[in-house]
Amino acid sequence: MSSTNRSRDIERRAEYLQADQCLPPSSDNSMDRIWFIKDGCGLACAIVTWMLIFYAEFVVIFVMLVPAKDLLYSIINGIIFNTLAFLALASHSRAMLTDPGAVPKGNATKEFIESLQLKPGQVVYKCPKCCSIKPERAHHCSVCKRCIRKMDHHCPWVNNCVGENNQKYFVLFTMYIALISLHALIMVCFHFLYCFEEEWTKCSSFSPPSTVILLILLCFEGLLFLIFTAVMFGTQVHSICSDETGIEQLKKEERRWAKKTKWMNMKAVFGHPFSIEWLSPFATPDQGKVDPYQYVV
């Protein structure tokens, strides 16, 4: 038996599960309606993310666009930057507050196993940590304390796991952050050129030293976030196209699921059919005829 199989708690018959080991799930399903991870590190990272975006908003609007002489330039760039920032914040919120695909907790009971009507030779996987029957490709997250379907990784920046139900929003978050970072860097370059040609007192409502410090900090923030989110965006798109999560790649798990085309894999995450809603964090993906992840193999 491979190490991957040994790491899983395999139950071949329902009678192997003791009643005192797995209690029935609680009737209080409030956490099923509101998904929020109470993790100090994750909450701190999420707050820092929002603060950095608002800092970029402040510098872009009050340091660069408001003092600009060209009104059309300020309006166009203001609309573009604020639209991208709004979409980034909306994507971050959806990624953080959407259930990533948590398996019902404590459902590894005799009654549930018997309800599956297993055939001879069929097996189910039980997680000993959260006492859940795990669908194929589900993994346990020690931070969320749940098994997550098609879990890619736990991201502290969104204070949530990236899984089957919220991967779209995480990909959009990385894309929009990369775009506003690139946009901010371009505007910083133009503003520096503008200030060098004009008097520094005329190119900003702040003093020249304050203006330089604010622009340098924004430049550093934009460059750092551009590199980080662009790499993460590329990694996520590659993971979606290859239909292999980050954990599956890291553990080098044996591929036991059907292979689909890259386009089908993209539609499985962003929804069927292709539309402008792929770019919207407010549109919940329609999975269409995507095969569900079965409990039994």
C-alpha positions in Angstrom: 0.0 0.0 0.0 1.4 3.4 -0.9 2.1 6.2 1.6 -0.8 8.2 0.2 -3.2 5.4 0.9 -1.7 4.7 4.4 -2.3 8.4 5.3 -6.0 8.0 4.8 -8.4 6.3 7.2 -10.1 3.8 4.9 -13.3 2.2 6.1 -14.5 -0.7 4.0 -17.7 -1.5 6.0 -20.0 0.6 8.0 -19.6 -1.5 11.1 -16.0 -0.4 11.4 -17.2 3.0 12.6 -17.9 3.2 16.3 -20.8 5.3 17.4 -18.8 7.0 20.1 -16.1 8.0 17.6 -18.3 10.1 15.2 -21.3 11.9 16.6 -24.0 13.1 14.3 -23.6 16.6 12.9 -25.1 19.4 15.0 -28.5 20.7 14.1 -27.2 24.3 14.3 -26.3 25.1 10.7 -25.5 28.8 11.1 -21.9 28.2 10.0 -23.3 26.7 6.8 -25.1 30.0 6.0 -22.2 32.3 7.0 -18.7 31.2 6.2 -16.0 33.1 8.2 -12.7 31.8 9.5 -11.7 33.1 12.9 -8.0 33.0 12.5 -5.9 35.9 13.9 -3.1 35.7 11.3 -5.6 35.5 8.5 -7.7 38.4 9.8 -4.5 40.5 10.2 -3.4 39.7 6.6 -6.9 40.5 5.2 -7.0 43.9 7.0 -3.4 44.7 5.8 -4.6 43.9 2.2 -7.5 46.3 2.4 -5.3 49.0 4.1 -2.7 48.8 1.3 -5.4 49.1 -1.4 -6.8 52.2 0.4 -3.3 53.6 0.6 -2.8 53.2 -3.1 -6.2 54.9 -3.6 -5.2 57.8 -1.5 -1.9 58.4 -3.3 -3.3 57.9 -6.8 -6.2 60.3 -6.2 -4.9 63.0 -4.0 -1.2 63.0 -4.9 -1.3 62.3 -8.6 -4.8 62.8 -10.2 -6.3 65.8 -8.3 -3.3 68.1 -8.9 -2.9 67.1 -12.6 -3.6 69.9 -15.1 -5.2 67.6 -17.7 -8.8 67.0 -16.4 -9.5 64.3 -19.0 -6.3 62.4 -17.9 -7.4 62.5 -14.3 -11.0 61.4 -15.1 -10.1 58.5 -17.3 -7.3 57.1 -15.0 -9.5 57.7 -11.9 -12.3 55.7 -13.4 -10.0 52.8 -14.5 -8.1 52.6 -11.2 -11.2 52.9 -9.0 -13.1 50.3 -11.0 -10.2 47.8 -10.8 -9.8 48.5 -7.1 -13.5 48.0 -6.5 -13.4 44.7 -8.4 -10.3 43.6 -6.4 -12.0 44.3 -3.1 -15.2 42.6 -4.2 -13.2 39.5 -5.3 -11.3 39.5 -2.0 -14.5 39.6 -0.1 -16.1 36.8 -2.1 -13.0 34.6 -1.8 -12.9 35.2 2.0 -16.6 34.8 2.8 -17.5 32.0 0.4 -17.5 28.4 1.6 -14.6 26.9 -0.4 -16.3 23.5 -0.5 -16.3 22.2 3.1 -17.4 18.6 3.6 -20.2 18.2 6.2 -18.6 17.8 9.5 -19.1 14.7 11.6 -21.0 12.8 8.9 -18.9 9.6 9.2 -21.6 7.8 11.1 -23.0 4.3 10.6 -26.3 5.7 9.3 -24.6 7.9 6.7 -22.3 5.0 5.5 -25.3 2.7 5.2 -27.2 5.3 3.3 -24.5 5.3 0.6 -25.4 1.7 -0.2 -21.9 0.6 -0.9 -21.3 -2.3 -3.2 -18.7 -5.0 -2.4 -15.2 -3.7 -3.1 -16.2 0.0 -2.8 -14.4 2.1 -0.2 -14.9 5.5 1.5 -12.3 7.7 3.0 -12.8 9.0 6.5 -11.0 12.0 7.9 -10.0 11.2 11.5 -9.6 14.9 12.3 -13.0 16.2 11.5 -14.8 12.8 11.4 -16.1 13.4 7.9 -16.5 11.1 4.9 -14.2 12.6 2.3 -15.1 12.9 -1.3 -12.3 12.2 -3.8 -9.7 15.0 -4.0 -10.7 16.5 -0.7 -8.1 17.4 1.9 -8.2 18.5 5.5 -7.2 22.1 6.4 -5.7 22.5 9.8 -6.7 26.3 9.9 -10.3 25.9 8.7 -10.6 22.6 10.7 -12.6 21.1 7.8 -12.1 18.9 4.8 -12.2 21.0 1.7 -13.3 19.7 -1.7 -10.6 20.2 -4.4 -8.5 22.2 -1.9 -5.6 24.1 -3.6 -4.1 25.8 -0.5 -5.0 27.9 2.5 -4.2 31.6 1.8 -3.8 33.9 4.8 -4.3 37.0 2.6 -8.0 36.0 2.0 -8.2 34.3 5.4 -9.7 31.2 3.7 -8.9 28.0 1.8 -8.9 28.2 -2.0 -11.1 25.3 -3.1 -13.8 24.1 -5.4 -16.3 26.9 -4.7 -14.2 30.0 -4.4 -11.2 29.5 -6.7 -12.8 31.8 -9.3 -12.9 34.7 -6.8 -9.3 34.1 -5.8 -8.1 34.1 -9.4 -10.0 37.3 -10.0 -8.5 38.9 -6.9 -4.9 38.1 -8.0 -5.7 39.4 -11.5 -7.2 42.7 -10.4 -4.5 43.4 -7.9 -1.9 42.8 -10.6 -3.7 45.2 -12.9 -4.1 48.0 -10.4 -0.4 47.5 -9.4 0.7 47.8 -13.0 -1.6 50.8 -13.5 -0.3 52.6 -10.4 3.3 52.0 -11.4 2.7 53.5 -14.9 1.0 56.6 -13.3 3.9 57.0 -10.8 6.4 57.1 -13.7 4.3 59.7 -15.6 3.9 61.8 -12.5 7.7 61.8 -11.8 8.3 62.9 -15.3 5.6 65.6 -14.9 7.2 66.8 -11.6 10.7 67.0 -13.1 9.4 69.1 -16.0 7.4 71.4 -13.7 8.0 72.8 -10.3 7.5 70.3 -7.5 5.2 72.7 -5.6 2.9 72.7 -8.6 2.7 69.0 -9.3 1.3 68.0 -5.9 -0.7 69.5 -3.1 1.8 68.0 -0.6 5.3 69.3 0.1 8.0 67.9 -2.3 9.6 65.6 0.4 6.2 64.2 1.3 5.3 63.7 -2.4 8.5 61.8 -3.1 8.1 59.6 0.0 4.5 58.8 -0.9 5.3 58.0 -4.5 8.3 55.8 -3.6 6.2 53.8 -1.1 3.5 53.3 -3.7 6.1 52.3 -6.3 7.5 49.7 -3.9 4.1 48.4 -3.0 3.0 48.2 -6.6 6.1 46.4 -7.7 5.9 43.9 -4.9 2.3 43.1 -5.4 2.6 43.0 -9.2 5.3 40.3 -9.0 3.5 38.3 -6.3 0.0 38.4 -7.7 1.1 37.9 -11.3 3.0 34.8 -10.4 0.1 33.6 -8.3 -2.3 34.3 -11.1 -0.2 32.3 -13.6 0.2 29.4 -11.1 -3.6 29.3 -10.5 -4.4 29.3 -14.3 -1.9 26.6 -14.9 -3.4 24.6 -12.0 -6.9 25.0 -13.4 -5.9 24.0 -17.0 -4.0 21.0 -15.8 -6.8 20.1 -13.4 -4.4 19.5 -10.6 -4.5 21.4 -7.3 -1.4 22.8 -5.5 -1.7 20.1 -2.8 -2.0 17.4 -5.4 1.1 18.7 -7.2 3.0 19.0 -3.9 2.1 15.5 -2.8 2.5 14.0 -6.3 -0.8 12.2 -5.9 -1.8 9.6 -8.4 -4.3 10.9 -10.9 -7.5 8.9 -10.6 -10.0 11.4 -12.1 -11.1 11.7 -15.7 -8.9 13.9 -17.9 -10.6 16.9 -19.6 -9.6 19.6 -22.0 -8.1 22.8 -20.7 -11.2 24.7 -21.9 -13.5 22.3 -20.0 -11.4 22.8 -16.9 -11.6 26.5 -17.2 -15.4 26.3 -17.5 -15.6 24.0 -14.5 -14.1 26.9 -12.3 -15.6 30.0 -14.0 -18.9 28.6 -15.2 -20.8 27.3 -18.2 -20.9 28.8 -20.8 -18.2 31.4 -21.4 -19.4 35.0 -20.8 -18.4 38.4 -19.5 -19.5 37.0 -16.1 -16.2 35.2 -15.9 -14.7 38.6 -15.0 -17.3 39.4 -12.4 -16.9 38.6 -8.7 -20.6 39.0 -8.2 -21.6 36.2 -10.6 -21.6 32.7 -9.0 -20.2 30.2 -11.5 -22.7 27.8 -13.1 -21.0 24.4 -13.0 -23.2 23.1 -15.8 -22.7 19.4 -16.4 -19.4 19.1 -14.6 -19.1 15.7 -12.9 -19.6 15.9 -9.1 -16.8 14.6 -6.9 -18.1 11.3 -5.6 -17.9 10.1 -2.0 -17.1 6.5 -3.1 -14.5 5.0 -5.5 
